[in-house]
Amino acid sequence: MRKRITILFVILGALQGRAPTAGRSSPSISEPPILPVAEQHLPRLPLAYVLNGEGAVAAAFGPPGSVGRVGRSDLEEVPNDVRCTQAHENPLQAALDWAAAKGHRRVCLDAGEYTFDKPLDSYIGPVGFHVSSGIHLKGVLRDGVPASVLAAGPALNPADGELKPEQKFNVLLLPSGDRKDPSQPLTNTTIQAVFLRCRMLAGVGMWAGGGRGFKLDRVHVAGSRQSALIVGTWDAGREDPDVKYRAAIYYQHDFDIGWCHVHDSGADGICVIGRRGVVHDNLCENGNSHFDNGITPFIGSTDIQFLRNRILNFPVGIGLDGGYMPARKLDGCKDAKEAEALSTAKLWELYHGAEGYHRRHEIAQNEIRGCWRGIVFHRAADCRVHDNIVIGRGLGEGISLKEANDNLVWQNRITGFEIACRLYSHKYSATGADGRPIGTSFNKIGLDPLGAVAGNDFCNNERGIVLVRGIPDARIRRNEFHLNNLAGCTVPYDFAGGDEGEDRQIASRNRPDLPEEVHSKVLTPNR
């Protein structure tokens, strides 16, 4: 009888997952944890884990009432028997704050939704989550798509479909050196594999502060009222100590934005306020504004590479806007309107250096489709544009250069626009610190950096190249014009770039429907 009772206890122990004898080894961390009978039917929770310097879990944060519950542990870095150690109404923010306070760098997320119901105050207004400097926030990928979702909680979501002012917030995710001071640098911070679901509540999906070494990897942003992703920032209430008549700008240096996906944004897809960075292999699609860009660098940005991005259905594919940002209040000005007027009057003084211009960007191997304008330069110098495919919708301009100096444009394929390439000459005229004129386009269309003949392919456009005014120093070399409605390239009479020898264009099967007396203005007749 005693033997039968012993066998029965052994069977019951096996059914409950307990070892029948003390001599059997305990389960490894790679095996499913042994749950008490009361917990066997409870779903595992998506937790926020803080890892220490050795890679072990230092703390795990979950929603209220979850202490002791087992997490999902969807990442390899997190053992699958980790239980919640601290509960909080905003587990992700609690984990981020705890990690920063303890000097830990890594915060990991499970697959699931991480929400907040009370926005945080910041220098940019109410925000959803704040990531401190030095943190690496990593989520989970499922079939290449982030499964760790950051979003507003039920208290901020409109139950009846009506979006009320108190339900809005300015930014969903704010990585910054200090939540209250934009001048504090954000350094060596990474956001990886998270989905920012704005639901048209957040003005901006993510806005990172200035600093050094920021990285975005496989971040997905959907439904922002304003721009989806912004890196770098400014303070319009503080004047730049280095450049008069302009707001303080805090650039992000040595950044890397790659493999991100943004769509349905109310303004720019990706905006970088930075220097010496790379924006690569991103997908930006379906912008909802009438004038914004799929990808754009901000005022004074320099040395940025834009490589292998896909931009679909934005007003502008890649736009270099060389405008200026005046401070709200300047000495001698009673209000913002007078400050802006002073800034305009001093506009060219800003451009005696590199601060007002885009410089030394590289735009290469990008695919731009369905945009009103493909690549737009406004006050940009020494940039290189090559090996891009730009396909329009029958209107607008493929490449536009306005007040742009010494840029090289070669080996691009431009098709489906009213004008394939437009070179402007502006009414402004000024001289830079190096003695060279500013405000007129001196660019090379069809030359690579070595001066070799590379050309561009302008196909199936209404017009090929249009020079708005006479630009004697523009060089247009060995471009190919095929199947355009007009005969390749129309220019004024005083164009001195030449159309012989190496400067000669290549044209075929264009449709020269200009009157005979206008043909003298046509650079490229069919040959």
Buried (B, 14 or more C-beta within 10 A) or exposed (E): EEEEEEEEEEEEEEEEBEEBEEEEEEEEEEEEBBBEEEEEEEEBBBBBBBBBEEEEBBBBBBBEEBEEBBBBBBBEEBBBBBBBBBBBEBBBBBBBBBBBEEEBBBBBBBBBEBBBEEBBEBBBBBBBBBBBBBBBBBBBBEEEEBBBBBBBBEEBBEEEEEBEEEBBBBBBBBBBBBBEEBBBBBBBBBBBBBBBBBBBBBBBBBBBBBBBBBBBBBBBBBBBBBBBBBBBBBBBEBBBEEBBBBBBBBBBBBBBBBBBBBBBBBBBBBBBBBBBBBBBBBBBBBBBBEEBBBBBBBBBBBBBBBBBBBBBBBBBBBBBBBEBBBBBBBEEBEEBEBBBEBBEEBBBBBBBBBBBBBBBBBBBBBBBBBBBBBBBBBBBBBBBBBBBBBBBEEEBBBBBBBBBBBBBBBBBBBBBBBBBBBBBBBEBEBEBEEEEEBBBBBBBBBBBEEEEBBBBBBBBBBBBBBBBBBBEBBBBBBBBBBEBBBBBBBBEEEBEBEBEEEBBBBBEEBEBEBEEEEEEBBBBBEE
